Amino acid sequence: MGAEDNTLHHAPPQVAPPSAASIDAFLEAARYDDIDDVTSIASAGVPLDSKDLEGRTALHMASANGHLDIVDYLIRNGADVNACNTEKNTPLHWACLNGHIEVVKRLILAGASISNLNSYERTPMDEAVSRGKMDVMDAINEAAAQLELTGAQVS
């Protein structure tokens, strides 16, 4: 006779989704360039692509405000560079709109689409032009050319 298996089989513990307050804290940390809070909140289990009620992610907030160290952290850890908010703006739309050249380059080199249309049927390049940010246009072209030299697809 074989020994009976008396071990109990338990379902894995359910992990509660992050609270709206923790998502808001995460986005605020990204918005105000607090890399320590960004890393600790992410380590506590808030997913990098968490969205607030307006569909904004931490990458949207860091990109809009030119916080390159947070943008780098989020990209390096797998944040979606093409995440859309409720108006279909991506982090690249916001970086272009606000003239954050180095962020624009990082996002494009990480795979951000330069052709996504927002709710107003504007691309990130359209947003740059609307604010007279020709240096952003130069950065977009430079990053796109750099990608093409490596054989990557530019979208």
Rosetta blueprint (number, residue, H / E / L):
1 M L
2 G L
3 A L
4 E L
5 D L
6 N L
7 T L
8 L L
9 H L
10 H L
11 A L
12 P L
13 P L
14 Q L
15 V L
16 A L
17 P L
18 P L
19 S L
20 A H
21 A H
22 S H
23 I H
24 D H
25 A H
26 F H
27 L H
28 E H
29 A H
30 A H
31 R H
32 Y L
33 D L
34 D L
35 I H
36 D H
37 D H
38 V H
39 T H
40 S H
41 I H
42 A H
43 S H
44 A L
45 G L
46 V L
47 P L
48 L L
49 D L
50 S L
51 K L
52 D L
53 L L
54 E L
55 G L
56 R L
57 T L
58 A H
59 L H
60 H H
61 M H
62 A H
63 S H
64 A H
65 N L
66 G L
67 H L
68 L H
69 D H
70 I H
71 V H
72 D H
73 Y H
74 L H
75 I H
76 R H
77 N L
78 G L
79 A L
80 D L
81 V L
82 N L
83 A L
84 C L
85 N L
86 T L
87 E L
88 K L
89 N L
90 T L
91 P H
92 L H
93 H H
94 W H
95 A H
96 C H
97 L H
98 N L
99 G L
100 H L
101 I H
102 E H
103 V H
104 V H
105 K H
106 R H
107 L H
108 I H
109 L H
110 A L
111 G L
112 A L
113 S L
114 I L
115 S L
116 N L
117 L L
118 N L
119 S L
120 Y L
121 E L
122 R L
123 T L
124 P H
125 M H
126 D H
127 E H
128 A H
129 V H
130 S H
131 R L
132 G L
133 K L
134 M H
135 D H
136 V H
137 M H
138 D H
139 A H
140 I H
141 N H
142 E H
143 A H
144 A H
145 A H
146 Q H
147 L H
148 E H
149 L H
150 T L
151 G L
152 A L
153 Q L
154 V L
155 S L
